[in-house]
Amino acid sequence: MPTLARSLIRQFDPKCGGRLGLKLTMEKNPQSLNPSQVKELLAKTLSSWVAERDRLNELDRALGDGDHGSTIWRGAQAAIDSLETGSFSSVNQVFGTVGRAMMTSMGGASGMLFGLFFRSAEKVPASEVLDLGTLNALFDRGLEDLQGRTKAQPGDKTMFDALVPALTSLRESRGDLISALDQAASAAMQGAEKSAELIPKFGRAKTLGERAKGTPDPGAISVALFFTGLAANAKSLSLQS
């Protein structure tokens, strides 16, 4: 796997000196989060994306237009701004706000896909807590809606190469929310790394054929970074109590 991709993922691993953290308190080994905590959790995780704009752009130059990092930065920053001014009575609203902000600010395929994934949470029965069961329901609905918009599958060198393994891991987890997220992050990272050896079947990168091998898909890397940031920040909530 290229050094750039490894360094991108390493930035978000606390064992490698990651910069993530939350100034919140809650029960140790939490089983659930309330809307206010989910708001802070997502805001911190989105800030991780914002910080990696240039590196994601550099990775994207090998396969596309070289602007994936800027696109993620624009959507994540818009979502952070929306979260800061929002008041939420359900965790669904928090994720939905992120999705709407991304859809309206990012543009292109990335905006539609990432935005739809998060916004789909509003189609799930409203919940005042985010536990593992609720998170699975939200993300599974997001995946279902994504699959209704694109024919991409794992193995096509897209965001699905990290997203599907992460959601499969979450679905199969029998632990608490924190451990489940940690396992999902590992699965997402492994999927993103493996995408480096795939031949793209969608987007501009499709024209590269075999030449695309050796570089991981930027969308898959972004998904891996999101889940790794989500897991690290959720863990910080329990450690700071």
C-alpha positions as CSV (number, residue, x, y, z in Angstrom):
1,M,0.0,0.0,0.0
2,P,1.4,3.5,-0.9
3,T,3.0,5.5,1.9
4,L,0.5,8.3,1.5
5,A,-2.5,6.0,2.2
6,R,-0.8,4.4,5.2
7,S,0.0,7.9,6.6
8,L,-3.6,9.0,6.1
9,I,-4.9,6.1,8.1
10,R,-2.2,6.4,10.8
11,Q,-3.2,10.0,11.5
12,F,-6.4,8.7,13.1
13,D,-5.0,5.9,15.1
14,P,-4.5,7.0,18.8
15,K,-1.6,4.4,19.0
16,C,0.2,6.4,16.3
17,G,-0.2,9.8,18.0
18,G,-3.6,10.7,16.4
19,R,-5.0,14.1,17.1
20,L,-8.5,13.1,18.0
21,G,-10.2,13.8,21.3
22,L,-13.5,15.0,22.9
23,K,-14.0,17.2,25.9
24,L,-17.1,15.3,27.0
25,T,-18.0,13.0,29.8
26,M,-20.2,10.0,30.0
27,E,-20.3,6.5,31.5
28,K,-17.3,4.3,30.9
29,N,-17.7,1.7,28.2
30,P,-20.9,3.4,27.1
31,Q,-23.7,1.3,25.5
32,S,-25.4,4.4,24.1
33,L,-25.1,8.1,23.3
34,N,-27.8,10.8,23.5
35,P,-28.4,13.4,20.6
36,S,-26.1,16.0,22.2
37,Q,-23.2,13.5,22.5
38,V,-23.8,12.2,18.9
39,K,-23.6,15.8,17.7
40,E,-20.2,16.3,19.4
41,L,-19.0,13.0,18.2
42,L,-19.8,13.6,14.6
43,A,-18.5,17.2,14.7
44,K,-15.1,15.9,15.9
45,T,-15.0,13.1,13.4
46,L,-15.9,15.5,10.5
47,S,-13.1,17.8,11.7
48,S,-10.7,14.9,11.0
49,W,-11.8,14.9,7.4
50,V,-11.3,18.7,7.2
51,A,-7.8,18.4,8.4
52,E,-6.8,15.9,5.6
53,R,-7.9,17.9,2.5
54,D,-4.5,18.2,0.9
55,R,-3.5,14.6,1.5
56,L,-6.7,13.3,0.1
57,N,-6.3,15.5,-2.9
58,E,-2.8,14.2,-3.4
59,L,-4.1,10.6,-3.3
60,D,-6.9,11.5,-5.8
61,R,-4.5,12.9,-8.3
62,A,-3.3,9.4,-9.2
63,L,-6.8,8.3,-10.1
64,G,-9.1,11.3,-10.7
65,D,-9.3,15.1,-10.7
66,G,-7.3,15.5,-7.6
67,D,-10.1,17.3,-5.8
68,H,-11.5,14.6,-3.6
69,G,-10.0,16.1,-0.5
70,S,-11.4,19.5,-1.3
71,T,-14.8,18.0,-1.9
72,I,-14.7,16.2,1.5
73,W,-13.5,19.3,3.2
74,R,-16.3,21.4,1.7
75,G,-19.0,18.9,2.8
76,A,-17.6,18.2,6.2
77,Q,-17.2,21.8,7.0
78,A,-20.7,22.6,5.9
79,A,-21.9,19.7,8.1
80,I,-20.0,21.0,11.1
81,D,-21.5,24.4,10.7
82,S,-25.0,22.9,10.5
83,L,-24.4,20.8,13.6
84,E,-23.2,23.8,15.6
85,T,-26.3,25.8,14.9
86,G,-28.7,22.8,15.2
87,S,-30.9,21.5,18.1
88,F,-31.7,17.9,18.0
89,S,-34.3,15.7,19.7
90,S,-33.3,12.4,18.0
91,V,-30.0,10.9,16.8
92,N,-31.6,10.5,13.4
93,Q,-31.8,14.3,13.1
94,V,-28.1,14.6,13.8
95,F,-27.1,12.2,11.0
96,G,-29.8,13.7,8.7
97,T,-28.4,17.2,9.2
98,V,-24.9,16.0,8.2
99,G,-26.3,14.3,5.1
100,R,-28.3,17.4,3.9
101,A,-25.3,19.6,4.4
102,M,-23.1,17.3,2.4
103,M,-25.6,17.0,-0.4
104,T,-26.0,20.8,-0.8
105,S,-22.4,21.7,-0.5
106,M,-20.2,18.9,-2.1
107,G,-21.8,18.4,-5.5
108,G,-20.9,15.6,-7.9
109,A,-21.1,11.9,-7.1
110,S,-19.4,12.2,-3.8
111,G,-21.9,14.7,-2.5
112,M,-24.8,12.5,-3.5
113,L,-23.4,9.3,-2.1
114,F,-22.0,10.5,1.2
115,G,-25.0,12.8,1.6
116,L,-27.5,10.1,0.9
117,F,-25.9,7.6,3.3
118,F,-26.2,10.0,6.2
119,R,-29.5,11.5,5.3
120,S,-31.2,8.1,5.1
121,A,-31.1,8.0,8.9
122,E,-34.2,10.1,8.8
123,K,-36.1,7.2,7.2
124,V,-35.5,5.0,10.3
125,P,-37.9,5.3,13.3
126,A,-36.7,8.2,15.5
127,S,-34.5,7.3,18.5
128,E,-33.3,9.4,21.4
129,V,-30.3,7.2,21.9
130,L,-27.6,5.8,19.7
131,D,-26.7,2.3,20.7
132,L,-25.3,-0.5,18.5
133,G,-28.7,-1.6,17.3
134,T,-29.8,1.9,16.3
135,L,-26.4,2.5,14.6
136,N,-26.9,-0.7,12.6
137,A,-30.4,0.4,11.6
138,L,-29.2,3.8,10.5
139,F,-26.2,2.6,8.5
140,D,-28.0,-0.4,7.0
141,R,-30.7,2.0,5.7
142,G,-28.0,4.2,4.3
143,L,-26.4,1.3,2.5
144,E,-29.7,0.2,1.1
145,D,-30.4,3.6,-0.3
146,L,-26.9,3.8,-1.8
147,Q,-27.4,0.5,-3.5
148,G,-30.6,1.8,-5.0
149,R,-28.6,4.6,-6.6
150,T,-25.5,2.9,-7.9
151,K,-24.5,-0.6,-9.2
152,A,-21.1,-0.4,-7.5
153,Q,-20.2,-3.4,-5.3
154,P,-17.1,-4.3,-3.2
155,G,-14.3,-5.1,-5.6
156,D,-15.1,-2.2,-7.9
157,K,-12.6,0.1,-6.3
158,T,-15.1,2.5,-4.8
159,M,-16.1,3.7,-1.3
160,F,-18.0,0.3,-1.0
161,D,-14.7,-1.5,-0.6
162,A,-14.4,0.1,2.8
163,L,-18.1,0.7,3.7
164,V,-19.4,-2.8,3.2
165,P,-16.8,-4.5,5.4
166,A,-17.3,-1.8,8.1
167,L,-21.1,-2.3,8.1
168,T,-20.7,-6.1,8.0
169,S,-18.5,-5.9,11.0
170,L,-20.9,-3.7,12.9
171,R,-23.8,-6.0,12.1
172,E,-21.9,-9.1,13.3
173,S,-20.6,-7.5,16.5
174,R,-21.7,-8.9,19.8
175,G,-19.9,-6.3,21.9
176,D,-20.8,-2.8,23.1
177,L,-20.9,0.3,20.9
178,I,-17.3,1.2,21.5
179,S,-15.8,-2.2,20.7
180,A,-18.1,-2.6,17.7
181,L,-16.9,0.7,16.2
182,D,-13.3,-0.2,16.8
183,Q,-13.8,-3.5,14.9
184,A,-15.7,-1.7,12.1
185,A,-12.8,0.8,11.7
186,S,-10.3,-2.0,11.4
187,A,-12.5,-3.7,8.7
188,A,-12.9,-0.4,6.8
189,M,-9.1,0.2,6.9
190,Q,-8.4,-3.3,5.6
191,G,-10.9,-2.8,2.8
192,A,-9.4,0.5,1.8
193,E,-5.9,-0.9,1.7
194,K,-7.0,-3.8,-0.4
195,S,-8.6,-1.4,-2.9
196,A,-5.1,-0.5,-4.0
197,E,-4.9,-3.8,-6.0
198,L,-8.3,-3.4,-7.7
199,I,-9.1,-2.2,-11.2
200,P,-11.7,0.6,-11.1
201,K,-15.1,0.0,-12.8
202,F,-16.6,3.4,-12.2
203,G,-15.8,7.1,-12.7
204,R,-12.8,8.7,-14.4
205,A,-10.4,6.2,-12.8
206,K,-12.1,3.5,-15.0
207,T,-10.1,4.7,-18.0
208,L,-6.8,3.9,-16.3
209,G,-7.4,0.2,-16.2
210,E,-4.4,-1.7,-14.9
211,R,-2.5,1.6,-14.3
212,A,-4.8,2.3,-11.4
213,K,-3.3,-0.6,-9.4
214,G,-1.1,0.4,-6.5
215,T,-3.2,3.3,-5.4
216,P,-6.2,2.9,-3.0
217,D,-9.5,4.4,-3.9
218,P,-9.8,7.9,-2.4
219,G,-13.5,7.3,-1.5
220,A,-12.6,4.1,0.3
221,I,-9.8,5.9,2.2
222,S,-12.3,8.6,3.2
223,V,-14.7,6.0,4.5
224,A,-11.9,4.3,6.5
225,L,-10.9,7.7,8.0
226,F,-14.4,8.4,9.0
227,F,-14.9,5.1,10.8
228,T,-11.5,5.3,12.4
229,G,-12.2,8.8,13.6
230,L,-15.6,7.8,14.8
231,A,-14.2,4.9,16.8
232,A,-11.4,6.9,18.3
233,N,-13.7,9.8,19.4
234,A,-16.3,7.4,20.8
235,K,-13.6,5.8,22.8
236,S,-12.5,9.1,24.1
237,L,-15.9,9.7,25.6
238,S,-15.6,6.7,27.9
239,L,-11.9,7.4,28.8
240,Q,-12.5,10.9,29.9
241,S,-15.2,10.1,32.4
